[in-house]
Amino acid sequence: MSPSLVSNILERLDAGQHRITAPRMAVIGVIASMPGHFTAEALAARVRGVGRATVFRTLKLLVDEGMVCRVLLDDGKLHYRLSRGAHHHHLVCTQCGAIEDFTTCDVAEVIGELSRRTGYEIESHWLELYGRCSSCRSSRPAPPRTPLAV
């Protein structure tokens, strides 16, 4: 676990006028020690002495504040991981589970048109792209995919 990472998260919470409690610190410490992505259930199982509701509320707060991001894997399971910065999206390898961030987001025109057509005031969006990473493509053939029923 990186003490500077934990300190950075705590400083950002404090700057946002969020309380720094012992249970929140425990949750943040476990998140900082988890390699890669994790599920909320796995996080709750690793945080000792903190109620599940507190773990889930803290996780939601960290997502809302942009310190943790959600990643929807192609199997439909929602995972989380420490955020690497501002607004970004994810490339998810369907074979090995690797996740890469990308910041290019050229959907502003589509969002504007959708907003005009539907009357929605669109506040945010979330984009995940699924495929096979270069390592998986070079080492193994693609597994057969079941076509989607229409």
C-alpha positions as CSV (number, residue, x, y, z in Angstrom):
1,M,0.0,0.0,0.0
2,S,1.3,3.4,-0.9
3,P,1.0,5.9,2.1
4,S,1.2,8.8,-0.3
5,L,-1.8,7.4,-2.3
6,V,-3.8,7.1,0.9
7,S,-2.8,10.6,2.0
8,N,-3.7,12.0,-1.4
9,I,-7.2,10.4,-1.1
10,L,-7.7,11.7,2.4
11,E,-6.6,15.2,1.5
12,R,-9.0,15.3,-1.4
13,L,-11.9,14.1,0.8
14,D,-10.9,16.7,3.4
15,A,-10.8,19.4,0.7
16,G,-14.3,18.4,-0.4
17,Q,-15.4,18.8,3.2
18,H,-16.1,15.1,3.7
19,R,-15.5,13.6,7.2
20,I,-12.4,11.5,7.7
21,T,-13.5,8.7,9.9
22,A,-11.6,5.6,11.1
23,P,-13.9,3.3,9.0
24,R,-13.4,5.4,5.9
25,M,-9.7,5.3,6.5
26,A,-9.8,1.5,6.8
27,V,-11.8,1.2,3.5
28,I,-9.4,3.5,1.7
29,G,-6.4,1.6,3.1
30,V,-7.7,-1.7,1.7
31,I,-8.6,-0.2,-1.7
32,A,-5.1,1.2,-1.9
33,S,-3.6,-2.2,-1.3
34,M,-5.8,-4.1,-3.8
35,P,-4.0,-4.9,-7.1
36,G,-6.0,-4.0,-10.2
37,H,-9.7,-4.1,-10.2
38,F,-12.0,-5.5,-7.5
39,T,-15.6,-6.0,-6.7
40,A,-17.5,-4.3,-3.9
41,E,-18.0,-7.8,-2.4
42,A,-14.3,-8.5,-2.4
43,L,-13.6,-5.1,-0.8
44,A,-16.2,-5.7,1.9
45,A,-14.8,-9.1,2.7
46,R,-11.3,-7.6,3.2
47,V,-12.2,-4.6,5.3
48,R,-12.2,-5.9,8.9
49,G,-14.4,-4.3,11.6
50,V,-16.3,-2.1,9.3
51,G,-20.0,-2.7,8.4
52,R,-20.9,-3.6,4.8
53,A,-23.1,-0.5,4.5
54,T,-20.2,1.8,5.5
55,V,-17.9,0.0,2.9
56,F,-20.5,0.5,0.2
57,R,-21.2,4.1,1.1
58,T,-17.5,4.9,1.2
59,L,-17.0,3.2,-2.2
60,K,-19.9,5.3,-3.6
61,L,-18.4,8.5,-2.2
62,L,-15.0,7.7,-3.8
63,V,-16.7,7.0,-7.1
64,D,-18.7,10.2,-6.9
65,E,-15.6,12.2,-6.1
66,G,-13.6,10.6,-9.0
67,M,-11.1,8.8,-6.9
68,V,-12.3,5.3,-7.8
69,C,-13.9,4.4,-11.1
70,R,-16.4,1.7,-12.1
71,V,-15.6,-0.8,-14.8
72,L,-18.3,-3.0,-16.2
73,L,-16.7,-6.3,-17.4
74,D,-18.1,-8.0,-20.4
75,D,-19.6,-10.7,-18.1
76,G,-21.9,-8.1,-16.6
77,K,-20.0,-7.8,-13.3
78,L,-19.3,-4.3,-11.9
79,H,-15.7,-3.9,-10.7
80,Y,-13.9,-0.9,-9.3
81,R,-10.3,0.4,-9.3
82,L,-8.4,3.5,-8.3
83,S,-9.0,6.3,-10.8
84,R,-6.0,7.5,-12.7
85,G,-7.2,11.1,-13.3
86,A,-10.0,13.1,-14.8
87,H,-12.8,12.0,-17.1
88,H,-11.8,8.7,-18.9
89,H,-13.2,5.5,-20.3
90,H,-12.0,1.9,-20.4
91,L,-10.7,-0.7,-22.9
92,V,-11.4,-4.1,-21.4
93,C,-9.8,-7.3,-22.7
94,T,-12.4,-10.0,-22.9
95,Q,-9.7,-12.7,-22.7
96,C,-7.4,-11.8,-19.9
97,G,-9.4,-9.1,-18.1
98,A,-6.8,-6.3,-18.6
99,I,-8.2,-2.8,-18.3
100,E,-6.7,0.3,-19.9
101,D,-7.9,3.9,-19.6
102,F,-8.4,6.2,-22.5
103,T,-9.2,9.8,-22.4
104,T,-10.3,10.5,-26.0
105,C,-14.0,11.1,-25.9
106,D,-15.3,12.4,-29.1
107,V,-19.0,11.8,-28.3
108,A,-19.9,15.4,-27.5
109,E,-21.7,15.8,-30.8
110,V,-23.7,12.6,-30.4
111,I,-24.6,13.6,-26.8
112,G,-25.7,17.0,-28.0
113,E,-27.9,15.6,-30.8
114,L,-29.4,13.0,-28.4
115,S,-30.2,15.7,-25.9
116,R,-31.9,17.9,-28.5
117,R,-33.9,14.9,-29.9
118,T,-35.0,13.6,-26.5
119,G,-35.2,16.7,-24.4
120,Y,-32.9,15.1,-21.8
121,E,-30.4,17.3,-20.1
122,I,-27.5,14.8,-20.2
123,E,-25.3,15.1,-17.2
124,S,-22.8,12.3,-17.7
125,H,-21.9,9.2,-19.7
126,W,-20.0,6.0,-19.1
127,L,-18.2,4.2,-22.0
128,E,-16.5,0.7,-21.9
129,L,-15.1,-0.8,-25.1
130,Y,-14.5,-4.6,-25.1
131,G,-12.0,-6.5,-27.2
132,R,-8.8,-8.5,-27.0
133,C,-5.5,-6.7,-26.0
134,S,-2.5,-7.0,-28.2
135,S,-0.9,-9.6,-25.9
136,C,-3.9,-11.9,-26.1
137,R,-4.2,-11.4,-29.8
138,S,-0.6,-12.4,-30.4
139,S,-0.5,-15.4,-28.1
140,R,-3.8,-17.1,-28.6
141,P,-6.6,-17.3,-31.2
142,A,-9.8,-15.7,-30.3
143,P,-12.3,-18.0,-28.5
144,P,-15.5,-18.6,-30.4
145,R,-18.2,-16.0,-29.6
146,T,-21.9,-16.8,-29.4
147,P,-23.8,-14.4,-31.7
148,L,-26.3,-12.2,-30.1
149,A,-30.0,-13.1,-30.5
150,V,-31.9,-10.4,-32.3
